[in-house]
Amino acid sequence: MDSDRALQLLAAERERIEHEIAELGPEAADDRDEPGDRDSENLYQQEFDAGRAADLQNQLAAVERAEARLADGTYGLSVESGEPIPDQRLEALPTAERTVAEEERLGSG
């Protein structure tokens, strides 16, 4: 995959993640308030939103790692083995760090 296409995919992924974070609002990221401060009727939603915000922050960090790999010329190569990651996988998941076979071996595919 050429670097222009990779930049496009990563920019689109970053935009999607940042949009979802913005939709959750700042209170979702702050799940550290005292339990007594929470409205018990909305506790499930607050905890769900906080978990979603944490997941989105992890996805954003993966985009940043992929952008750094693109900058240093290692984007598209497995972090595990250095083998090329197929373009189809990078199209589907631009932050992929392993080949499908490595993910299956590790049990995370």
Backbone as CSV, one residue per row, in Angstrom:
resi,resn,N_x,N_y,N_z,CA_x,CA_y,CA_z,C_x,C_y,C_z
1,MET,0.852,-1.165,0.000,0.000,0.000,0.000,0.901,1.233,0.000
2,ASP,0.569,2.193,-0.841,1.409,3.385,-0.868,1.091,4.292,0.321
3,SER,2.038,5.154,0.646,1.909,5.975,1.851,0.755,6.966,1.770
4,ASP,0.423,7.448,0.571,-0.714,8.366,0.437,-2.017,7.682,0.830
5,ARG,-2.191,6.437,0.369,-3.405,5.683,0.720,-3.433,5.391,2.216
6,ALA,-2.296,5.030,2.781,-2.220,4.767,4.220,-2.571,6.029,5.005
7,LEU,-2.055,7.176,4.587,-2.385,8.444,5.256,-3.880,8.722,5.191
8,GLN,-4.491,8.448,4.040,-5.938,8.640,3.890,-6.715,7.774,4.881
9,LEU,-6.352,6.507,4.938,-7.041,5.586,5.837,-6.878,5.988,7.294
10,LEU,-5.663,6.352,7.670,-5.411,6.730,9.057,-6.125,8.034,9.416
11,ALA,-6.160,8.984,8.487,-6.863,10.249,8.733,-8.362,9.995,8.913
12,ALA,-8.928,9.124,8.079,-10.351,8.798,8.200,-10.638,8.110,9.530
13,GLU,-9.749,7.199,9.933,-9.908,6.496,11.209,-9.803,7.473,12.376
14,ARG,-8.837,8.377,12.329,-8.675,9.387,13.382,-9.942,10.243,13.476
15,GLU,-10.459,10.683,12.326,-11.656,11.536,12.301,-12.853,10.801,12.912
16,ARG,-13.020,9.525,12.551,-14.127,8.734,13.096,-14.025,8.615,14.613
17,ILE,-12.827,8.315,15.096,-12.619,8.133,16.536,-12.843,9.446,17.280
18,GLU,-12.276,10.526,16.774,-12.438,11.824,17.436,-13.899,12.256,17.450
19,HIS,-14.643,11.948,16.390,-16.071,12.266,16.339,-16.823,11.489,17.419
20,GLU,-16.524,10.199,17.550,-17.195,9.383,18.562,-16.850,9.854,19.974
21,ILE,-15.605,10.250,20.197,-15.209,10.770,21.506,-15.986,12.044,21.811
22,ALA,-16.081,12.930,20.832,-16.803,14.190,21.019,-18.284,13.929,21.321
23,GLU,-18.876,12.929,20.665,-20.281,12.601,20.909,-20.518,12.093,22.326
24,LEU,-19.538,11.404,22.897,-19.680,10.907,24.265,-19.655,12.050,25.276
25,GLY,-18.915,13.105,24.966,-18.819,14.247,25.874,-17.722,14.064,26.904
26,PRO,-17.321,15.158,27.526,-16.200,15.109,28.477,-16.489,14.296,29.727
27,GLU,-17.742,14.212,30.149,-18.054,13.468,31.362,-17.808,11.971,31.204
28,ALA,-17.858,11.457,29.983,-17.618,10.025,29.758,-16.174,9.658,30.047
29,ALA,-15.267,10.566,29.737,-13.848,10.281,29.956,-13.486,10.345,31.431
30,ASP,-14.289,11.056,32.227,-13.984,11.221,33.644,-14.857,10.288,34.470
31,ASP,-14.376,9.047,34.637,-15.147,8.085,35.436,-14.572,7.961,36.842
32,ARG,-13.884,8.988,37.294,-13.229,8.922,38.581,-14.007,9.632,39.693
33,ASP,-15.235,10.082,39.400,-15.945,10.755,40.474,-16.337,9.758,41.549
34,GLU,-16.690,10.279,42.684,-17.051,9.432,43.817,-18.346,8.687,43.497
35,PRO,-18.456,7.433,43.919,-19.668,6.668,43.636,-20.934,7.370,44.125
36,GLY,-20.869,8.079,45.224,-22.031,8.786,45.745,-22.470,9.942,44.878
37,ASP,-21.577,10.423,44.006,-21.901,11.536,43.131,-22.668,11.092,41.892
38,ARG,-22.779,9.821,41.669,-23.414,9.312,40.458,-24.902,9.098,40.676
39,ASP,-25.678,9.407,39.675,-27.107,9.151,39.660,-27.292,7.656,39.434
40,SER,-27.863,6.959,40.398,-27.941,5.497,40.297,-28.759,5.047,39.090
41,GLU,-29.727,5.848,38.643,-30.511,5.460,37.477,-29.670,5.457,36.212
42,ASN,-28.658,6.285,36.160,-27.827,6.396,34.963,-26.468,5.730,35.128
43,LEU,-26.284,5.010,36.223,-24.983,4.406,36.506,-24.531,3.481,35.381
44,TYR,-25.431,2.638,34.878,-25.058,1.726,33.804,-24.575,2.508,32.591
45,GLN,-25.321,3.524,32.185,-24.954,4.313,31.012,-23.631,5.044,31.240
46,GLN,-23.429,5.569,32.434,-22.177,6.268,32.742,-20.992,5.315,32.650
47,GLU,-21.151,4.128,33.197,-20.064,3.150,33.144,-19.832,2.663,31.714
48,PHE,-20.906,2.472,30.968,-20.782,2.071,29.565,-20.034,3.148,28.784
49,ASP,-20.438,4.410,28.956,-19.794,5.518,28.251,-18.322,5.654,28.638
50,ALA,-18.017,5.456,29.908,-16.628,5.539,30.355,-15.794,4.425,29.720
51,GLY,-16.363,3.228,29.637,-15.665,2.114,28.989,-15.473,2.375,27.508
52,ARG,-16.492,2.924,26.873,-16.401,3.252,25.442,-15.347,4.327,25.222
53,ALA,-15.304,5.329,26.094,-14.305,6.396,25.972,-12.895,5.820,26.101
54,ALA,-12.694,4.895,27.032,-11.381,4.268,27.204,-11.007,3.464,25.959
55,ASP,-11.977,2.733,25.402,-11.728,1.959,24.186,-11.358,2.884,23.031
56,LEU,-12.061,3.986,22.896,-11.766,4.941,21.823,-10.389,5.574,22.008
57,GLN,-10.004,5.842,23.244,-8.660,6.385,23.494,-7.596,5.372,23.088
58,ASN,-7.854,4.088,23.337,-6.927,3.036,22.908,-6.846,2.973,21.389
59,GLN,-7.988,3.123,20.712,-7.988,3.129,19.254,-7.216,4.334,18.712
60,LEU,-7.384,5.483,19.360,-6.660,6.682,18.934,-5.153,6.484,19.114
61,ALA,-4.757,5.849,20.205,-3.337,5.557,20.432,-2.807,4.617,19.343
62,ALA,-3.630,3.652,18.898,-3.216,2.746,17.824,-3.021,3.508,16.519
63,VAL,-3.890,4.481,16.240,-3.731,5.313,15.047,-2.418,6.094,15.140
64,GLU,-2.131,6.639,16.311,-0.889,7.395,16.490,0.337,6.501,16.296
65,ARG,0.267,5.257,16.785,1.380,4.323,16.569,1.530,4.011,15.082
66,ALA,0.392,3.822,14.392,0.441,3.537,12.949,1.016,4.734,12.193
67,GLU,0.640,5.946,12.588,1.188,7.143,11.943,2.696,7.233,12.164
68,ALA,3.154,6.868,13.357,4.589,6.875,13.644,5.301,5.822,12.795
69,ARG,4.679,4.641,12.620,5.268,3.603,11.771,5.328,4.060,10.326
70,LEU,4.321,4.809,9.901,4.327,5.346,8.543,5.479,6.338,8.380
71,ALA,5.671,7.183,9.396,6.747,8.170,9.346,8.127,7.518,9.332
72,ASP,8.278,6.396,10.045,9.610,5.766,10.081,9.788,4.661,9.041
73,GLY,8.769,4.479,8.181,8.908,3.530,7.081,8.587,2.091,7.409
74,THR,8.012,1.822,8.585,7.688,0.442,8.947,6.198,0.150,8.888
75,TYR,5.377,1.116,8.443,3.938,0.868,8.329,3.701,-0.220,7.287
76,GLY,2.797,-1.142,7.608,2.490,-2.232,6.687,3.320,-3.469,6.948
77,LEU,4.232,-3.381,7.922,5.028,-4.537,8.311,4.595,-4.983,9.704
78,SER,4.560,-6.279,9.914,4.197,-6.820,11.213,5.192,-6.383,12.276
79,VAL,4.676,-5.979,13.438,5.537,-5.629,14.560,6.221,-6.889,15.094
80,GLU,5.526,-8.042,14.994,6.052,-9.309,15.497,7.213,-9.825,14.647
81,SER,6.991,-9.907,13.325,7.945,-10.609,12.475,8.610,-9.748,11.408
82,GLY,8.054,-8.565,11.167,8.570,-7.731,10.084,8.051,-8.123,8.721
83,GLU,7.173,-9.162,8.683,6.565,-9.602,7.425,5.527,-8.581,6.976
84,PRO,5.329,-8.426,5.668,4.302,-7.503,5.175,2.900,-7.941,5.585
85,ILE,2.079,-6.978,5.973,0.667,-7.212,6.266,-0.083,-7.000,4.955
86,PRO,-0.943,-7.933,4.542,-1.642,-7.783,3.261,-2.452,-6.474,3.196
87,ASP,-2.464,-5.865,2.004,-3.177,-4.606,1.819,-4.649,-4.714,2.200
88,GLN,-5.271,-5.873,1.940,-6.689,-6.029,2.274,-6.909,-5.839,3.765
89,ARG,-5.994,-6.339,4.570,-6.117,-6.191,6.027,-5.908,-4.742,6.436
90,LEU,-4.941,-4.082,5.800,-4.690,-2.678,6.130,-5.853,-1.803,5.684
91,GLU,-6.519,-2.183,4.606,-7.712,-1.442,4.174,-8.820,-1.594,5.211
92,ALA,-8.981,-2.809,5.741,-10.047,-3.070,6.699,-9.721,-2.528,8.088
93,LEU,-8.473,-2.592,8.454,-8.047,-2.156,9.787,-6.702,-1.448,9.647
94,PRO,-6.717,-0.147,9.365,-5.465,0.554,9.055,-4.449,0.569,10.206
95,THR,-4.880,0.218,11.396,-3.945,0.209,12.521,-3.378,-1.182,12.800
96,ALA,-3.614,-2.148,11.879,-3.139,-3.522,12.071,-1.636,-3.540,12.337
97,GLU,-1.247,-4.322,13.338,0.170,-4.431,13.692,0.723,-5.830,13.463
98,ARG,-0.167,-6.779,13.162,0.266,-8.170,12.958,-0.424,-8.741,11.736
99,THR,0.173,-9.780,11.177,-0.481,-10.501,10.094,-1.622,-11.328,10.696
100,VAL,-2.522,-11.785,9.846,-3.644,-12.600,10.309,-3.127,-13.879,10.981
101,ALA,-2.124,-14.503,10.371,-1.575,-15.750,10.928,-0.996,-15.506,12.327
102,GLU,-0.312,-14.385,12.522,0.256,-14.093,13.849,-0.856,-13.858,14.870
103,GLU,-1.916,-13.160,14.470,-3.033,-12.935,15.395,-3.709,-14.243,15.759
104,GLU,-3.874,-15.132,14.785,-4.477,-16.433,15.079,-3.603,-17.232,16.038
105,ARG,-2.300,-17.187,15.797,-1.365,-17.891,16.676,-1.425,-17.352,18.102
106,LEU,-1.549,-16.036,18.212,-1.610,-15.398,19.533,-2.989,-15.474,20.157
107,GLY,-3.992,-15.890,19.372,-5.343,-16.007,19.896,-6.084,-14.685,19.982
108,SER,-5.631,-13.663,19.231,-6.280,-12.360,19.298,-6.884,-11.975,17.966
109,GLY,-7.049,-12.900,17.046,-7.562,-12.606,15.711,-9.002,-12.847,15.649
